[in-house]
Amino acid sequence: MLRSLKLRFALWFSVAATVAVGLLLILARFGLEAQILRSFELINEVEFNELKDILSEQKAIQPAGDKSWKPMDPGLLGAEDIRAVLVHDMENDQKLFYCEIYKEDGTFLFRSDNLGDVAMATPLDKQSMLTLRHARAGEIRLSRFLWKGLRIQIASSMAQAESFFESFNLVSWFLAGGTLVMSLVLSRQLSRLALDPIARLQESARHISAQDLSQRLPVPEGPREVSQLAAYLNEMFDRLETSFEQVRRFSAEASHELRTPLALIRLQAERLLKNPRLGPDETAAVAEMLEETGRLNKLIEGLLLLTRSEVGAINLNLQRLDAAGFVSDFAEDAVLLAEDAGKTFLLEHNEETAVRADPQWLRHVFLNLLSNALKFAPRGSTVHLATHSVGSRWRVVLEDEGPGVPESWLNRIFDRFARVPRAAGEPEVAGTGLGLAICRSIIERHGGTIRAEAGTDGRGLRVIIELETAIGLHHP
């Protein structure tokens, strides 16, 4: 889960950083574009002022002998006059500017040579500034001026601006990509710094189970929020430990206290059965009472055993055990027990290996599982047992041909008093509901695992035990 959280944190941070940089670059591009367009407009205005000064200096036609200078109204100049005036003055400017002059009514007067015969735009358009693409000049920024009966259109080439923005776009993509890569690296480090204390808490919490609630989470000295979380969790574990201890104590004490009264009830019932004056009905009632007393005794013994196992009161005599020899000895007894129940036991495979286990308690588990399989399997069916080495693990598989259990119950059958609901028409099978819970507790005390799954073709129940082999154990 933490790996997923770290990944999501890194992705969120990286995307947020990249988007932020991208937005800044977009805003910067819009700002630069606005400034550049404004610069072109100012340049066009400067060129217009120069052109205005040139046209304003033209002399009007004077009578003979009159040497006084009079400026001519530019609106009265003809096309030839304007070309004669501007062709020389605009020779150098044509490298930077494009110019068109029309009369106020739209009559064409002048067009700079660098435009060829292609007009820039309709002179009567009221838009004072616009950007357009000209067939010969390329992309240009056009400014319109109305002065003394003349419509003057001046434009500047935006080729350099286009080149600048192409470079800007390329640099922006590199910056965005670099930001993404750097933010991924940085966010990975940040997520590690932020979540590593939680990961350590998670690792410590894995070792805390219902079998050992005495352990506590280390309270880190890092972020205050994490230390508070660890403290709150430890307080919760304190309450859980107290509750579990009370339940265990009650189970142990209640079971212990019930053993003596039940023993007395059993003795009295057995004495009554020997009384010749009892009639058939009374004898049957006492026999039934004895049967129920025996069931209660088994239940109490199971509770005591389970409680002792969970609190670690059972001392395991762990030793190097020849697994194949142990299974062979068990199989001899299993064949007899299966025959007595009208069923068959088959040892399919017995792997040669060694495990560290207590043979007495391991046999107790095997007998419990066999008893459970024989109880539910139909007459004439076969109970299969196989052992294998899987890596450093010894795997034991016991499978019956009974009705099996629903998939939703495969994990729950190892709980205390678990009673799988039977299908309609299936007989109820007597039991305490503690056998598999005891098996799980003993196997976990050995450091192993036990689980259940559906049998072959979905019928029956397959119980799988895995223990570390003696070779795979770190602590011999």
C-alpha positions in Angstrom: 0.0 0.0 0.0 2.8 2.4 0.9 4.5 1.7 -2.4 1.3 2.7 -4.2 1.1 5.8 -2.0 4.7 6.8 -2.8 4.0 6.3 -6.5 0.9 8.4 -6.4 2.6 11.1 -4.3 5.5 11.2 -6.8 3.1 11.3 -9.8 0.9 14.0 -8.2 3.9 16.1 -7.3 5.5 15.7 -10.7 2.3 16.4 -12.6 1.6 19.5 -10.4 5.2 20.8 -10.8 5.1 20.2 -14.6 1.7 21.8 -15.0 2.8 24.8 -13.0 6.0 25.2 -15.1 3.9 24.7 -18.2 1.4 27.4 -17.2 4.2 29.8 -16.4 5.8 29.2 -19.8 2.4 29.7 -21.5 1.9 32.9 -19.6 5.4 34.0 -20.5 4.8 33.3 -24.1 1.6 35.3 -24.2 3.5 38.1 -22.4 6.4 38.0 -24.8 4.1 37.9 -27.8 2.2 41.0 -26.5 5.4 42.9 -25.9 6.8 41.9 -29.3 3.6 43.0 -31.1 3.7 46.2 -29.2 7.3 46.7 -30.3 6.3 46.2 -34.0 3.5 48.7 -33.6 5.9 51.3 -32.2 8.4 50.6 -35.0 5.6 51.0 -37.6 4.6 54.2 -35.9 8.2 55.5 -36.1 8.3 54.6 -39.8 5.0 56.4 -40.3 6.3 59.6 -38.7 9.4 59.5 -41.0 7.1 59.0 -44.0 4.8 61.8 -42.8 7.8 64.1 -42.5 9.0 63.3 -46.1 5.6 63.9 -47.6 5.1 67.1 -45.6 8.3 68.6 -47.1 7.0 68.6 -50.7 6.6 72.1 -52.3 3.5 73.2 -54.0 3.7 74.5 -57.7 4.4 78.3 -57.6 3.9 81.0 -60.3 6.9 82.2 -62.2 9.2 84.5 -60.3 7.6 83.5 -56.9 10.4 82.0 -54.9 8.6 81.6 -51.6 8.2 78.0 -50.3 4.8 76.6 -49.6 4.2 73.0 -48.4 1.8 71.1 -50.6 -1.2 69.3 -49.1 -0.2 65.6 -49.2 -3.7 64.6 -50.1 -3.3 66.3 -53.4 -0.2 64.3 -54.4 -0.7 61.8 -57.2 0.7 58.3 -57.5 3.6 59.4 -59.6 4.5 62.2 -57.2 4.5 59.9 -54.2 6.5 57.3 -56.0 9.0 59.9 -57.2 9.3 61.1 -53.6 9.5 57.7 -51.8 11.3 55.4 -54.1 14.7 56.8 -53.1 13.9 57.4 -49.4 12.5 53.9 -48.9 15.2 52.1 -50.7 17.0 51.2 -47.4 13.8 50.9 -45.4 12.4 48.2 -47.7 14.6 45.6 -45.9 12.6 46.2 -42.8 9.2 47.7 -43.7 6.4 47.3 -46.2 4.3 50.3 -47.2 1.1 51.0 -49.1 -0.6 54.4 -49.6 -4.2 54.9 -50.6 -6.4 58.0 -50.9 -9.1 58.3 -48.3 -11.7 56.8 -50.7 -9.5 53.7 -51.3 -7.8 54.7 -54.5 -4.4 53.1 -54.8 -1.4 55.5 -54.9 1.8 53.6 -53.8 3.1 50.2 -52.9 6.7 49.4 -51.9 8.6 47.2 -54.3 9.2 44.5 -51.7 5.4 43.7 -51.8 5.3 43.0 -55.6 1.8 43.4 -57.0 0.1 41.8 -54.0 -1.8 44.1 -51.6 -1.3 43.7 -47.9 -5.0 44.3 -46.8 -8.1 46.2 -47.8 -7.4 49.8 -46.9 -10.9 50.6 -45.9 -10.9 48.1 -43.1 -11.4 50.0 -39.8 -9.0 47.6 -37.8 -6.0 49.7 -37.0 -3.5 46.9 -36.2 -3.5 43.2 -37.3 -1.3 40.3 -38.0 -1.6 38.6 -41.3 0.3 36.4 -43.8 1.3 38.0 -47.1 1.9 35.8 -50.1 5.4 37.4 -50.6 6.4 39.0 -47.3 5.2 36.1 -45.1 3.8 36.9 -41.7 3.7 40.6 -41.0 2.4 43.1 -38.4 0.3 45.8 -40.1 -0.5 49.2 -38.7 -3.0 51.6 -40.4 -2.8 55.4 -40.3 -5.2 58.1 -41.6 -3.4 61.3 -42.3 -4.4 64.4 -44.4 -6.6 62.4 -46.8 -4.2 59.5 -47.1 -4.6 56.0 -45.8 -1.1 54.7 -45.1 -0.5 51.0 -44.3 2.9 50.1 -42.8 4.0 46.6 -41.9 7.0 44.9 -40.4 8.2 41.4 -41.0 7.7 39.0 -38.2 10.1 36.4 -39.5 12.6 37.0 -36.6 9.7 36.8 -34.1 8.6 33.5 -35.6 12.1 32.1 -35.4 12.3 33.4 -31.8 9.0 31.7 -30.8 10.0 28.4 -32.5 13.2 28.5 -30.3 11.1 29.5 -27.3 8.7 26.6 -27.9 11.6 24.1 -28.2 13.2 25.4 -25.0 9.8 25.3 -23.3 9.3 21.6 -24.2 12.8 20.8 -22.8 12.1 22.7 -19.7 8.8 20.9 -19.2 10.4 17.5 -19.8 13.3 18.4 -17.5 10.9 19.6 -14.8 9.0 16.3 -15.1 12.2 14.2 -14.7 13.6 16.3 -11.9 10.3 16.5 -10.1 10.0 12.7 -10.3 13.4 12.3 -8.8 12.8 15.0 -6.1 9.3 13.7 -5.3 10.6 10.2 -4.9 13.1 11.5 -2.3 10.4 13.7 -0.6 7.9 10.8 -0.5 10.6 8.6 1.0 11.3 11.2 3.7 7.6 11.7 4.4 6.5 8.1 4.3 9.5 6.1 5.6 8.4 6.6 9.2 5.0 5.2 8.4 6.6 2.3 6.5 8.7 1.5 9.6 5.5 1.6 11.7 3.8 -0.7 9.2 6.7 -3.1 9.4 6.6 -3.1 13.2 2.8 -3.6 13.1 3.2 -6.7 11.0 4.8 -8.5 14.0 1.9 -7.7 16.3 -0.8 -10.4 16.2 -3.5 -11.8 18.4 -1.0 -14.4 19.7 1.4 -11.7 20.9 -0.2 -8.3 21.7 2.6 -7.4 24.1 4.7 -5.7 21.4 4.4 -2.0 20.7 5.2 0.3 17.9 8.4 2.4 18.2 7.4 6.1 18.6 9.7 8.0 16.1 11.3 11.3 16.8 10.4 12.6 13.4 7.2 14.4 12.3 4.8 15.2 15.1 1.9 13.6 13.2 3.6 10.3 12.8 4.7 10.1 16.5 1.1 10.9 17.5 -0.2 8.2 15.2 2.2 5.7 16.8 1.2 6.7 20.3 -2.5 6.4 19.4 -2.0 3.0 17.9 0.0 1.9 21.0 -2.9 3.0 23.2 -5.3 1.0 21.0 -3.0 -2.1 21.3 -3.0 -1.6 25.1 -6.8 -1.8 25.1 -6.8 -4.8 22.8 -4.3 -6.6 24.8 -6.3 -6.0 28.0 -9.5 -7.3 26.2 -7.8 -10.3 24.8 -6.2 -11.2 28.1 -9.6 -11.0 29.8 -11.1 -13.3 27.2 -8.3 -15.8 27.4 -8.3 -15.7 31.2 -12.1 -16.3 31.2 -11.8 -19.2 28.7 -9.0 -20.8 30.7 -10.6 -20.3 34.1 -14.1 -21.2 33.0 -12.7 -24.4 31.3 -10.7 -25.3 34.4 -13.6 -24.7 36.8 -16.0 -26.8 34.6 -13.8 -29.8 34.5 -14.4 -31.0 38.1 -18.3 -30.6 38.0 -18.4 -32.4 34.6 -16.2 -35.2 36.0 -18.6 -35.6 38.9 -21.6 -35.6 36.6 -19.9 -38.3 34.5 -19.2 -40.5 37.5 -22.7 -40.2 38.8 -24.1 -41.0 35.3 -21.9 -44.1 35.0 -23.0 -45.2 38.5 -26.7 -44.8 37.5 -26.2 -47.0 34.4 -25.1 -49.8 36.7 -28.3 -49.6 38.6 -30.5 -52.6 37.6 -33.7 -50.9 38.7 -33.5 -48.3 35.8 -36.0 -48.8 33.0 -35.2 -48.6 29.3 -36.2 -44.9 29.1 -34.2 -43.9 32.1 -31.2 -45.8 30.8 -31.4 -44.1 27.4 -31.6 -40.7 29.1 -28.6 -41.3 31.2 -26.6 -42.6 28.2 -27.5 -39.5 26.3 -26.4 -37.4 29.3 -23.1 -39.3 29.3 -22.6 -38.6 25.6 -23.3 -34.8 26.0 -20.9 -34.8 29.0 -18.2 -36.3 26.9 -18.8 -33.7 24.2 -18.5 -30.9 26.8 -15.3 -32.5 28.1 -13.8 -32.4 24.6 -14.9 -28.8 24.2 -13.3 -27.8 27.5 -10.1 -29.7 26.7 -10.0 -28.0 23.3 -10.5 -24.5 24.8 -7.8 -25.1 27.4 -5.4 -26.4 24.7 -6.2 -23.5 22.4 -5.8 -20.9 25.1 -2.5 -22.4 26.3 -1.2 -22.4 22.7 -2.2 -18.8 22.0 -0.6 -17.5 25.2 2.5 -19.5 24.6 2.0 -21.8 27.5 2.7 -24.9 25.4 6.4 -25.7 25.4 7.5 -27.0 22.0 10.3 -29.6 21.9 11.6 -28.4 18.6 14.1 -30.9 17.1 15.4 -31.9 13.7 12.8 -34.3 12.4 13.0 -36.7 9.5 9.9 -35.6 7.7 9.5 -38.7 5.5 9.9 -41.1 8.4 7.4 -39.1 10.5 4.8 -39.1 7.7 5.3 -42.8 7.0 4.7 -43.7 10.7 1.5 -41.5 10.7 0.3 -43.1 7.4 0.3 -46.6 9.0 -2.1 -45.4 11.7 -4.1 -43.3 9.2 -4.8 -46.4 7.1 -6.3 -48.2 10.1 -8.4 -45.2 11.1 -9.7 -44.8 7.5 -10.6 -48.5 7.3 -12.4 -48.3 10.5 -14.5 -45.4 9.1 -15.2 -47.2 5.9 -12.8 -45.1 3.8 -9.4 -45.3 2.2 -6.2 -43.4 3.1 -3.6 -43.0 0.3 -0.1 -41.6 0.8 0.6 -40.3 -2.8 4.1 -38.7 -2.3 6.5 -38.5 0.6 9.4 -36.1 0.1 12.7 -36.8 1.8 13.6 -33.8 3.9 14.1 -32.6 7.4 12.1 -30.0 9.5 12.4 -28.5 12.9 9.3 -29.4 14.8 7.8 -31.0 17.9 6.8 -34.5 16.7 4.1 -34.9 19.4 2.3 -31.6 18.5 2.8 -32.1 14.8 1.2 -35.5 15.0 -1.7 -33.9 17.0 -2.2 -31.6 14.0 -2.1 -34.4 11.5 -4.6 -36.5 13.5 -6.9 -33.5 13.9 -6.9 -32.9 10.1 -7.4 -36.6 9.3 -10.2 -36.9 11.8 -11.9 -33.9 10.2 -11.4 -35.3 6.7 -12.8 -38.8 7.7 -15.7 -37.1 9.4 -17.0 -35.3 6.3 -15.9 -37.6 3.5 -18.5 -40.1 2.3 -18.1 -43.8 2.8 -15.9 -45.5 0.1 -14.1 -42.3 -0.6 -10.3 -41.7 -0.4 -8.3 -39.3 1.7 -5.1 -38.3 0.0 -1.9 -37.1 1.6 1.2 -35.8 -0.2 4.3 -34.0 0.9 6.7 -31.9 -1.2 9.7 -29.6 -0.9 9.0 -26.2 -2.4 12.1 -24.1 -2.1 13.0 -23.9 1.5 9.5 -25.0 2.6 8.0 -28.4 3.4 4.5 -28.5 2.1 1.9 -31.0 3.3 -1.3 -31.4 1.4 -4.3 -33.4 2.8 -7.3 -33.7 0.6 -10.7 -35.4 1.0 -13.6 -36.1 -1.3 -16.3 -34.6 0.9 -18.7 -31.8 0.1 -16.1 -29.1 0.7 -16.9 -25.7 2.0 -18.1 -22.5 0.3 -15.3 -20.2 -0.9 -16.3 -17.5 1.6 -15.6 -19.9 4.4 -12.1 -21.1 3.4 -10.4 -18.7 5.7 -13.1 -18.7 8.4 -13.0 -22.5 9.1 -9.8 -21.9 11.2 -11.7 -19.6 13.6 -13.0 -20.7 17.0 -16.4 -22.4 16.9 -16.6 -22.1 13.1 -19.6 -24.1 11.9 -20.0 -24.2 8.1 -23.6 -24.2 7.1 -24.6 -27.5 5.5 -26.6 -27.7 2.3 -30.1 -28.9 2.4 -30.3 -32.7 2.9 -26.7 -33.0 4.3 -26.6 -34.4 7.8 -25.1 -32.3 10.7 -21.7 -33.6 11.8 -20.9 -33.4 15.5 -17.9 -31.5 16.6 -16.6 -28.8 18.9 -15.6 -26.3 16.2 -12.1 -26.0 17.7 -10.1 -28.6 15.9 -8.9 -26.5 13.0 -8.4 -23.5 15.3 -6.0 -25.6 17.4 -4.2 -26.8 14.3 -3.6 -23.3 13.1 -2.4 -22.2 16.5 0.1 -25.1 16.8 1.4 -24.6 13.2 1.9 -20.9 13.8 3.8 -21.7 16.9 6.1 -23.7 14.7 6.5 -20.6 12.4 4.5 -22.2 9.6 1.3 -21.5 7.8 -1.9 -23.4 7.2 -4.7 -22.6 4.7 -7.6 -24.3 2.9 -8.7 -24.4 -0.6 -11.2 -26.2 -2.8 -10.3 -29.7 -3.8 -9.8 -31.2 -7.2 -12.6 -30.3 -9.6 -14.1 -28.0 -6.9 -15.1 -30.9 -4.7 -13.7 -31.8 -1.3 -11.4 -29.8 0.9 -7.6 -29.4 0.5 -5.7 -28.3 3.6 -2.1 -27.1 3.0 0.6 -26.8 5.7 3.9 -25.2 5.1 6.9 -25.3 7.4 10.5 -24.2 7.0 12.8 -27.1 6.2 15.8 -27.6 8.6 18.0 -26.5 5.7 16.1 -23.3 5.1 15.9 -22.2 8.7 18.1 -19.3 9.7 18.3 -20.5 13.3 19.1 -24.2 13.6 
